[in-house]
Amino acid sequence: MSRRAEKPLSEEDRVLWNLVARSAKPLKGKATPELPELIAPQAPQPGPVPAATTIATPAKPKVQAVRHVLDEPTLDKLSKGRLPIEGRVDLHGMTQDEAYALLFSFLHRAHAGGVRYVLVITGKGSSSGGDGVLRRSVPAWLSTPAFRPLVSSHDHAARHHGGGGALYVRLRRARA
């Protein structure tokens, strides 16, 4: 086995390492090592900014996600195949922006086509050891005002339909 040549840490890496080291608990019976104090880089003092270059950015309104869960009989019928899943979309491997755009257009087309139940596959996203980004984000998206006219309710799919990596979505009835 060969070891690569050790490079000295940059100032940024050293600061980051110190932050991580401070948050770690020592092993049982070991003393906490003394770490040097962090030296915060001095930010340059901002000079006067011309009024023409300042841009006011509006504050984003905080959206509270309300979860609308499928009722038990419907969930049972979907999982046993007694209610047809009329469409499915797979969001595996997409960025959040791509997934959001695809999901919105898919649900909009399905709603316009009179589809009632669809399967949204997000994937489990366990490659990094935690929950996937889409697995967490998609249920929140479905509860936002943009999706409210389309989505009636949603819930996790049965194991054979993807389990925790998929969602059943009930679309609202299209108005005549």
N, C-alpha and C positions, 0 to 999 in steps of 0.2 A: 504494500500500500504506500502510495506517495502522498505527501502532504503538500498542499500548495503553499507558496510563499505568503507569509502573513503580511498584509499591508497595514500600515497604521490607520487607525480610524479617523475619519474626517470629524470636524467639530460637530456637524449635524448628527452623525452616527453616534458620537460619544454622548451627546445630550439625550438622544433617543434611548440609548442603552441605559443611561442613568435613570431615566423615567421608568423603564421596564424593571430594572433591578430594585428600585424602591417599592414597586408594587408586589414583588414576590415575597412569599413567606419563607423563612429559613426552615430547613429540615429539623425534625425533632432532635433536641440535644445540641444543635449547632448555634453558635452565636451569630448575630446579625453583623455582617461586615460593615465597616464605616465607609461611606461613600462621600466623595468630595461634593461640596455644594454646587448646584447648577449655576452656571454663569449664563444668564439670559443675554442673548445678543441685543445690543442697543439698536433700537429702531431709529432711523434718521428722523429728525424733527421735520415735520412737514412745513413747507413754506407756504406763503399765501397762494391759493389756487385761484386762477381767474374764474369769474362767475360763469363764463360761457362754457367751461369744460365740466362743470359739476352736473351730474345727471341724477335726478331723484328717481330711485327705484321704488315702486309701490310695494308695500308689505304684502306678503302672501297670506290670504285668509287661511286660518287653520281649519282643516276639514276633519270633522269627526266621523269616523267610519262606524256605521251601524250594521251589524251582521244580521241578515235575514236568512234564517235556517229553514231548510226543507222540512216539512212535517214527516213524522215517522212512517205513515202508510205509503207516502210517495217515495221516500227513500228506500223502503223495503221493496216496492214494486220495481224501481229502477235497478236496484242491485240484483234482483232475481230475473230481470229481463222481461217482466210483464208490461212495462212501459217502454216504448222504443226510444232509444237515443238517436235522434234524427241528424245529428251533426257532431263532428269532433274537430278540435284544433290542437295541434302539438306545438308548444312554445319552447321545446328543448333547445338549448344552445343559443338562445337569442339574448340580446341586451334588453334592458328594461324598456328603452324607447321603441325598439323594434317589436317587442312583445306587446306593448300597450297599443301600438298602431294596428297590429294584426288582430289582436283580440277585439278592439273596438269595431274594426271594419267587418270582421267575421260575425260578431253578434248583431251588428246593424243589418247585414244581409240576411242572417237567419231570422231575425225578427220580422223583416219585411216579407220574407218568404213564408211566414206563418209557422215556423218551427217552434216547438214548445220546449223540448229538452235537448241540451247539448252537453258534451263532455269536453272540458278544458284540461289538457295535460300540461302540467307545469314541470314535472320531474321533481325528484326529491332533493336534488342539489346537495348531496352529502359528500362531495369530493373534497371540500375544504374542512370537513369535520362538523359543520353546523347545518342549519336549515338553509335551503336554497333561497336566493333573493326573490325569484319569481314565485316560489312556494309561499313566501310571506306576503309579497306585494299584490298578487292577483286577487285574493279575497278582499283586500282593502280597496283595490280599484273598483271591484264590482259593487261596492257600497257607496261610491262617490256620486255626486250629482250628474256627471257625464253619462254614467251607466244606468242611473235610476229609471229612465223611461224605457229601457230595454230589459233589465233584469228584475225578476220578481223575487227570487231567492236562490241560494246556492249552499252546497254542503260538500264535505269530503266524499269521494267516490268509494265504492266497495273495493275490496282487495283485488278482485279479478279485473277491475276497470282501471287500476292504477293506485288504489289506496290513498295514502297521504300525498302522493304526487299527482293527483288529479282531482277535479271538482265536477260535480253535477251542477248544472246551471239551468234553472227554470226561467224561461223568457216570458215576458208579459204578452198577453194576447194583443195581436195587431188590431187597431181600431178600424172599423169598416168605413 
